[in-house]
Amino acid sequence: MIGEWNNGTGRRKSSVARVFLKKGSGKITVNGKDIQEYFGRETSIMIAKQPLVLTNNTGAFDIQINVHGGGESGQA
């Protein structure tokens, strides 16, 4: 990712996520899939989006996430 992308790494239990974000329309992609498709449960989607909701940036950024390890709740 080059240019206007910013990135960071997050860890929880045995899950590791690399997150890339840039200004955009609010599209969130996890391991090449839409967030709704990747996380089957609404609870996991809500947990993943909490920082955006808290800062009122739900539709402000396009986010690409590469995550591996752990289970669904740890990845969210």
HELIX and SHEET records of a PDB file:
HELIX    1   1 ILE A   35  TYR A   38  1                                   4    
HELIX    2   2 GLU A   42  LEU A   54  1                                  13    
HELIX    3   3 GLU A   72  GLN A   75  1                                   4    
SHEET    1   A 5 ASN A   6  ARG A  12  0                                        
SHEET    2   A 5 SER A  15  LYS A  23 -1                                        
SHEET    3   A 5 PHE A  61  HIS A  68 -1                                        
SHEET    4   A 5 ILE A  28  VAL A  30  1                                        
SHEET    5   A 5 LYS A  33  ASP A  34 -1                                        
END                                                                             
